[in-house]
Amino acid sequence: MRIVILNTYSWLNKGDAAIVLGTVHALRAIAPEAEITVVSLTPEIDRPHYAAENLRVVAGPFGLFYAAHIPAGVRAGRFAGGYLALLGALLASRLTRRPLPRWWPAGLREVADAIAEADVAISCGGGFWQDSWGPGVLVHVAQVLAALVSGVPVVCLGQSVGPFRSARLRALVGAVLRRTDTVVIRESESLATIHAMRIAPERLQFGTDMAFALDRDRPARRATAPRSGRLRVGVTARNWSFPHALDRHAAQRHYENALVEALEHLLAVHDAEIVFLPQVIGPGNDDDRLVERRLAARLKRPDRVRVIEDDLAPSALIEMLGEMDMLLATRFHSAIFAMLARVPVVAIAYEHKTTGIMRRMDLGQWIVPIETVSGARLIELIAAQLARREAVIATLNVRVAQERAQALAGAAICRRVARRPATAGRRAVVVEGTLLED
């Protein structure tokens, strides 16, 4: 079976990398012989990392988005021309049932052949079906549209959908999603937007975030006292757009002030060790380390504060989190990484995907919205969670295993709709995705 994974972001965003890797692990659990190709926005960065997973990485015109050495206007023109050529190539390939001639540009031919020859296209899981970042959602529409033009079945796997401020963008995304084979959403908070898009119920499944497929049946974790006698607290922080704020810079300062107040409390009361983790280190200025360095510089106990700067794989971050006693998470997938390590987490929610997954994991009481976050509220949640540490870990031991099974079920949907589905192997005994009545 040949599979193409669309709408991946970048290895530099460890949450998105975890979704790709989790999707691949789940697919290979049910179809070990599958040939998998990833369409990347940062191919030169992604290729060496995904090579270890035996993944082919292609880009075509989509590789222009973060090509900073090319002026923005030139990039836009090249993308428009390259994308129209891609659609033409896919349509021609569908009509003639032949691969593109060798004289076509190699990059365009690679991505066109990867899509045209696929038995199923997977729109990679994530929270990109919304417009908090403006019309950037169009790059995701473009990739799914390319697969639809080619006649390849498309499964949107592990998605969050919405919110949309633009009714036109919502209508456009809805028109595309209605033409896919299946939309698997990862949390119920997306349902309001899904219903507004008029996506037929028979095309909907309830799933999970595919990063949960990274779980490799870790043994149940037992609550213990801090290993060194000192509380170890992991932290992820980010620069956020605050799309509903009148002054986004003031909102960012308020959020950072709340974190500093909570961390100073941990240092003073618990003599804690604070470890800032590099969840996202690009592309471009989307780099958590910029914020984390700023926060660390404000804390009064530099001997108790560390900022990790390395480019770490998701597995390495999960292992590092396993050495923490708790995580104060802004980045959504850092919260999932903590869950995979069976480490309690207090989450600052900047989009409804955080709220949805935390509630789904029976951790809904440990969330605070980024717009209303305060140091006092974080201190309250941290204290309450430390007091219930044993119960939180017991919940994680149960819920993570359930979410991993749900991720495997999502992969089974992809096999079912494929044009040439793989023969089920010994490890293909999974339950199909749960319907939305879940």
C-alpha positions as CSV (number, residue, x, y, z in Angstrom):
1,M,0.0,0.0,0.0
2,R,1.3,3.5,-0.9
3,I,0.4,6.3,1.4
4,V,1.1,10.1,1.1
5,I,0.9,12.3,4.2
6,L,-0.1,15.8,3.3
7,N,-0.1,19.0,5.4
8,T,2.9,18.2,7.6
9,Y,4.6,21.3,9.1
10,S,8.2,21.0,10.1
11,W,10.5,18.8,12.2
12,L,11.4,22.0,14.1
13,N,7.9,21.9,15.6
14,K,8.2,18.8,17.8
15,G,4.4,18.4,18.2
16,D,3.9,18.3,14.5
17,A,6.9,15.9,14.1
18,A,5.2,13.7,16.8
19,I,2.0,13.7,14.8
20,V,3.9,12.5,11.7
21,L,5.8,9.9,13.6
22,G,2.8,8.7,15.5
23,T,0.8,8.4,12.3
24,V,3.6,6.4,10.7
25,H,3.9,4.1,13.7
26,A,0.2,3.5,13.7
27,L,0.1,2.8,10.0
28,R,3.0,0.4,10.2
29,A,1.3,-1.4,13.1
30,I,-1.4,-2.5,10.7
31,A,0.4,-2.4,7.3
32,P,4.1,-3.0,7.9
33,E,4.9,-3.1,4.2
34,A,3.4,0.4,3.5
35,E,5.4,2.8,1.4
36,I,5.0,6.2,3.0
37,T,5.8,9.6,1.5
38,V,5.6,12.9,3.4
39,V,4.9,16.2,1.7
40,S,7.0,18.8,3.6
41,L,7.1,22.5,4.0
42,T,10.7,22.3,5.2
43,P,12.1,19.4,3.2
44,E,15.8,20.0,3.7
45,I,15.3,20.1,7.5
46,D,12.9,17.1,7.6
47,R,14.6,14.7,5.2
48,P,17.5,13.6,7.4
49,H,15.3,13.1,10.4
50,Y,12.6,11.1,8.7
51,A,15.1,9.0,6.8
52,A,15.6,7.0,10.0
53,E,11.9,6.0,9.7
54,N,12.3,5.0,6.1
55,L,10.1,7.9,4.9
56,R,10.4,9.6,1.6
57,V,10.2,13.4,1.8
58,V,9.0,15.5,-1.1
59,A,8.0,19.1,-1.4
60,G,7.4,20.5,-4.9
61,P,6.0,24.1,-4.7
62,F,5.1,23.7,-1.0
63,G,8.8,23.7,-0.1
64,L,8.9,27.4,-1.1
65,F,7.0,28.7,2.0
66,Y,10.0,28.8,4.3
67,A,12.7,29.4,1.7
68,A,13.8,32.6,3.4
69,H,16.6,33.1,0.8
70,I,14.0,33.9,-1.8
71,P,12.2,37.2,-1.7
72,A,8.5,36.9,-0.5
73,G,7.1,38.2,-3.8
74,V,9.2,35.9,-5.9
75,R,8.2,33.0,-3.6
76,A,4.5,33.8,-4.0
77,G,4.8,33.9,-7.8
78,R,6.8,30.7,-8.0
79,F,4.3,28.9,-5.7
80,A,1.3,30.0,-7.8
81,G,2.9,28.8,-11.0
82,G,4.2,25.6,-9.5
83,Y,0.9,24.8,-7.9
84,L,-1.1,25.3,-11.1
85,A,1.4,23.1,-12.9
86,L,1.0,20.5,-10.2
87,L,-2.8,20.5,-10.6
88,G,-2.4,20.2,-14.3
89,A,0.0,17.3,-13.9
90,L,-2.2,15.4,-11.6
91,L,-5.2,15.9,-13.8
92,A,-3.2,14.7,-16.8
93,S,-1.9,11.7,-14.9
94,R,-5.4,10.8,-13.9
95,L,-6.7,10.9,-17.4
96,T,-3.8,9.1,-19.1
97,R,-2.9,6.8,-16.2
98,R,0.7,7.5,-16.8
99,P,3.5,9.1,-14.7
100,L,4.8,12.5,-15.7
101,P,7.4,12.5,-18.5
102,R,11.0,12.7,-17.3
103,W,11.4,16.2,-18.7
104,W,9.2,17.7,-16.0
105,P,11.1,19.4,-13.2
106,A,12.2,16.8,-10.7
107,G,10.7,18.4,-7.6
108,L,7.3,18.8,-9.2
109,R,7.4,15.3,-10.7
110,E,8.2,13.8,-7.3
111,V,5.3,15.3,-5.5
112,A,2.9,14.7,-8.4
113,D,3.8,11.1,-8.6
114,A,3.7,10.6,-4.8
115,I,0.1,11.9,-4.8
116,A,-1.1,10.3,-8.1
117,E,0.3,6.9,-7.2
118,A,-1.0,6.9,-3.6
119,D,-3.7,4.4,-2.5
120,V,-4.7,6.9,0.2
121,A,-3.8,10.4,1.1
122,I,-3.8,11.4,4.8
123,S,-4.2,15.0,5.8
124,C,-1.8,15.1,8.7
125,G,-3.4,15.7,12.1
126,G,-3.2,19.1,13.7
127,G,-5.1,22.3,14.4
128,F,-4.5,24.2,11.1
129,W,-8.2,24.1,9.9
130,Q,-8.8,27.6,11.4
131,D,-7.7,31.2,10.6
132,S,-6.1,32.5,13.7
133,W,-3.0,33.1,11.5
134,G,-5.0,34.5,8.6
135,P,-5.2,32.9,5.1
136,G,-2.3,30.5,5.9
137,V,-5.0,27.8,6.0
138,L,-5.0,28.0,2.2
139,V,-1.7,26.0,1.9
140,H,-3.6,23.1,3.6
141,V,-6.6,23.5,1.3
142,A,-4.2,23.4,-1.7
143,Q,-2.7,20.1,-0.7
144,V,-6.0,18.3,-0.1
145,L,-7.4,19.8,-3.3
146,A,-4.4,18.3,-5.2
147,A,-5.2,14.8,-3.9
148,L,-8.9,15.2,-4.7
149,V,-8.1,16.3,-8.3
150,S,-6.0,13.2,-8.6
151,G,-8.9,11.0,-7.5
152,V,-7.1,9.7,-4.4
153,P,-9.2,8.9,-1.3
154,V,-8.4,11.5,1.5
155,V,-8.6,10.9,5.2
156,C,-8.3,13.9,7.5
157,L,-6.8,12.2,10.5
158,G,-6.7,13.5,14.1
159,Q,-8.0,17.0,13.3
160,S,-9.1,20.1,15.2
161,V,-11.4,22.3,13.2
162,G,-12.1,26.0,13.9
163,P,-12.6,28.6,15.0
164,F,-13.0,30.8,11.9
165,R,-13.4,34.6,12.0
166,S,-13.8,34.7,8.2
167,A,-17.1,33.1,7.0
168,R,-15.5,32.8,3.5
169,L,-12.5,30.8,4.7
170,R,-14.8,28.6,6.7
171,A,-17.0,28.0,3.7
172,L,-14.0,27.2,1.5
173,V,-12.5,24.7,4.0
174,G,-15.9,23.2,4.5
175,A,-16.3,22.7,0.8
176,V,-13.0,20.8,0.6
177,L,-13.6,18.7,3.7
178,R,-17.0,17.7,2.5
179,R,-15.3,16.0,-0.5
180,T,-12.8,14.0,1.6
181,D,-13.6,10.4,2.4
182,T,-13.4,10.7,6.2
183,V,-12.8,13.5,8.8
184,V,-11.5,12.1,12.1
185,I,-11.6,14.8,14.8
186,R,-9.6,14.6,18.0
187,E,-11.8,16.5,20.4
188,S,-15.5,17.4,20.6
189,E,-14.9,21.2,20.8
190,S,-14.5,21.0,16.9
191,L,-18.1,19.8,16.5
192,A,-19.7,23.3,16.3
193,T,-17.6,24.3,13.4
194,I,-18.0,20.9,11.7
195,H,-21.7,21.2,11.9
196,A,-21.6,24.7,10.5
197,M,-19.7,23.4,7.5
198,R,-22.5,20.9,6.9
199,I,-20.1,17.9,6.7
200,A,-22.2,14.7,6.5
201,P,-22.3,12.6,9.7
202,E,-21.3,9.5,7.7
203,R,-18.0,11.2,6.9
204,L,-17.2,11.9,10.5
205,Q,-15.3,9.8,13.0
206,F,-14.2,10.6,16.5
207,G,-10.5,9.8,17.0
208,T,-7.5,11.2,18.9
209,D,-4.3,13.1,18.4
210,M,-2.0,10.8,16.5
211,A,1.0,11.6,18.7
212,F,-0.5,9.1,21.2
213,A,0.6,6.4,18.9
214,L,4.1,7.1,20.0
215,D,3.3,5.4,23.2
216,R,5.1,2.0,23.3
217,D,3.3,0.4,26.1
218,R,5.3,2.0,28.9
219,P,4.9,0.4,32.2
220,A,2.4,2.0,34.6
221,R,4.1,4.8,36.5
222,R,3.9,4.9,40.3
223,A,3.7,8.3,42.1
224,T,6.9,9.0,43.9
225,A,8.5,11.8,45.9
226,P,10.8,14.1,44.0
227,R,13.9,12.2,43.1
228,S,16.4,14.6,44.5
229,G,14.2,15.9,47.3
230,R,13.7,19.0,45.1
231,L,10.7,19.5,42.9
232,R,11.6,19.4,39.1
233,V,9.2,21.4,37.0
234,G,9.3,21.4,33.2
235,V,8.0,24.5,31.4
236,T,7.1,25.3,27.8
237,A,6.3,28.9,26.8
238,R,5.5,30.5,23.5
239,N,4.9,33.7,21.7
240,W,1.2,33.8,20.9
241,S,-0.9,36.0,18.5
242,F,-3.8,36.7,20.9
243,P,-6.2,37.1,17.9
244,H,-9.0,38.6,20.1
245,A,-6.9,41.0,22.1
246,L,-6.9,44.8,21.5
247,D,-3.2,44.9,22.2
248,R,-1.5,41.6,21.6
249,H,1.8,42.8,22.9
250,A,0.2,43.8,26.3
251,A,-1.5,40.4,26.3
252,Q,1.8,38.6,25.7
253,R,3.4,40.6,28.6
254,H,0.5,39.7,30.9
255,Y,0.9,36.0,30.0
256,E,4.7,36.1,30.6
257,N,4.2,38.0,33.9
258,A,1.8,35.2,35.1
259,L,4.4,32.5,34.3
260,V,7.2,34.4,36.1
261,E,5.0,34.9,39.2
262,A,4.2,31.2,39.3
263,L,7.8,30.1,38.7
264,E,9.1,32.5,41.4
265,H,6.6,30.9,43.8
266,L,7.9,27.4,43.0
267,L,11.5,28.5,43.5
268,A,10.7,30.2,46.8
269,V,8.3,27.7,48.3
270,H,9.6,24.4,46.9
271,D,13.3,25.3,46.1
272,A,12.3,23.9,42.7
273,E,14.4,23.2,39.7
274,I,12.9,24.9,36.6
275,V,13.7,23.4,33.2
276,F,12.5,25.2,30.0
277,L,12.0,22.8,27.1
278,P,12.5,23.5,23.4
279,Q,9.1,22.3,22.1
280,V,9.2,24.5,18.9
281,I,12.5,25.9,17.5
282,G,11.2,27.2,14.1
283,P,10.7,27.7,11.3
284,G,11.7,31.3,11.4
285,N,10.9,33.3,14.5
286,D,8.4,30.7,15.8
287,D,11.0,29.7,18.4
288,D,10.0,29.0,22.0
289,R,13.6,29.5,23.1
290,L,13.3,33.3,22.5
291,V,10.5,33.5,25.0
292,E,12.0,31.0,27.4
293,R,15.4,32.8,27.6
294,R,13.5,36.0,28.4
295,L,11.5,34.3,31.2
296,A,14.6,32.6,32.6
297,A,16.5,36.0,32.7
298,R,13.7,37.4,34.9
299,L,13.9,34.7,37.6
300,K,15.8,35.4,40.7
301,R,17.5,32.0,41.2
302,P,19.5,31.4,38.0
303,D,21.2,28.5,39.8
304,R,17.9,26.7,39.8
305,V,16.9,27.5,36.2
306,R,18.0,25.8,32.9
307,V,17.0,26.5,29.3
308,I,17.4,23.5,27.0
309,E,18.6,24.8,23.6
310,D,19.0,21.5,21.7
311,D,17.2,20.3,18.6
312,L,15.6,17.2,20.3
313,A,13.5,14.5,18.8
314,P,10.0,14.0,20.3
315,S,11.2,10.8,21.9
316,A,14.0,12.6,23.6
317,L,11.7,15.3,24.9
318,I,9.3,12.6,26.2
319,E,12.3,10.9,28.0
320,M,13.4,14.2,29.5
321,L,9.9,14.9,30.7
322,G,9.9,11.5,32.4
323,E,12.5,13.0,34.7
324,M,10.2,15.8,35.7
325,D,7.7,15.8,38.6
326,M,5.3,18.0,36.7
327,L,5.0,20.2,33.5
328,L,3.6,23.7,33.2
329,A,2.7,23.6,29.5
330,T,1.7,26.2,27.1
331,R,2.6,24.3,24.0
332,F,-0.2,21.8,23.3
333,H,1.9,18.8,22.4
334,S,4.3,19.3,25.3
335,A,1.2,18.5,27.4
336,I,0.7,15.3,25.4
337,F,4.4,14.5,25.7
338,A,4.0,14.8,29.5
339,M,1.0,12.5,29.4
340,L,3.0,9.9,27.4
341,A,5.7,10.1,30.1
342,R,2.9,9.8,32.7
343,V,3.8,13.1,34.2
344,P,1.1,15.5,35.6
345,V,0.6,18.6,33.7
346,V,-1.1,22.0,34.2
347,A,-2.0,23.4,30.7
348,I,-2.3,27.0,29.5
349,A,-4.8,26.8,26.7
350,Y,-4.3,29.1,23.7
351,E,-6.7,27.2,21.4
352,H,-9.6,24.8,22.0
353,K,-7.5,21.8,21.0
354,T,-5.8,22.0,24.5
355,T,-9.1,22.2,26.3
356,G,-10.5,19.4,24.3
357,I,-7.7,16.9,24.8
358,M,-7.2,17.8,28.5
359,R,-10.9,17.2,29.1
360,R,-10.8,14.0,27.0
361,M,-8.0,12.8,29.3
362,D,-10.0,13.5,32.4
363,L,-7.7,16.4,33.2
364,G,-10.1,19.2,32.6
365,Q,-9.6,20.8,36.0
366,W,-5.9,21.5,35.2
367,I,-6.5,24.1,32.4
368,V,-6.4,27.9,32.4
369,P,-7.1,30.0,29.2
370,I,-4.1,32.0,28.1
371,E,-6.3,35.2,27.8
372,T,-7.2,35.1,31.5
373,V,-4.1,33.4,33.0
374,S,-2.7,34.8,36.2
375,G,0.1,33.9,38.5
376,A,-2.3,33.3,41.4
377,R,-4.4,30.9,39.3
378,L,-1.4,28.9,38.2
379,I,-0.1,28.7,41.7
380,E,-3.5,27.4,42.8
381,L,-3.6,24.8,40.1
382,I,0.0,23.6,40.7
383,A,-0.7,23.2,44.5
384,A,-3.9,21.3,43.9
385,Q,-2.2,19.0,41.4
386,L,0.7,18.3,43.6
387,A,-1.7,17.3,46.3
388,R,-3.4,14.9,44.0
389,R,-0.3,13.6,42.2
390,E,-1.0,10.0,42.8
391,A,-4.5,10.1,41.4
392,V,-3.4,12.1,38.3
393,I,-0.7,9.6,37.4
394,A,-3.2,6.7,37.9
395,T,-5.6,8.5,35.4
396,L,-2.8,8.9,32.9
397,N,-1.8,5.3,33.1
398,V,-5.3,4.3,32.0
399,R,-6.2,7.1,29.6
400,V,-2.9,7.0,27.5
401,A,-3.4,3.4,26.7
402,Q,-6.9,4.0,25.6
403,E,-5.8,6.9,23.4
404,R,-3.1,4.8,21.8
405,A,-5.7,2.2,20.8
406,Q,-7.8,5.0,19.4
407,A,-4.8,6.2,17.3
408,L,-4.4,2.7,15.9
409,A,-8.2,2.7,15.0
410,G,-7.6,5.9,13.0
411,A,-4.9,4.1,11.0
412,A,-7.4,1.3,10.3
413,I,-9.7,3.8,8.7
414,C,-7.0,4.7,6.3
415,R,-6.5,1.1,5.3
416,R,-10.2,0.6,4.8
417,V,-10.6,3.4,2.3
418,A,-7.4,2.8,0.4
419,R,-7.7,2.0,-3.3
420,R,-5.5,-1.1,-2.8
421,P,-5.8,-1.9,0.9
422,A,-3.0,-3.8,2.6
423,T,-3.6,-7.3,3.8
424,A,-4.0,-7.3,7.6
425,G,-1.1,-8.7,9.4
426,R,-0.7,-10.2,12.8
427,R,-0.7,-6.8,14.5
428,A,-3.8,-5.5,12.7
429,V,-6.4,-6.4,15.3
430,V,-7.8,-3.0,16.2
431,V,-11.3,-1.7,16.6
432,E,-12.6,0.7,14.0
433,G,-12.9,4.4,14.9
434,T,-15.7,5.3,17.4
435,L,-18.6,7.2,15.8
436,L,-19.4,10.7,16.8
437,E,-22.1,9.5,19.2
438,D,-19.1,8.7,21.5
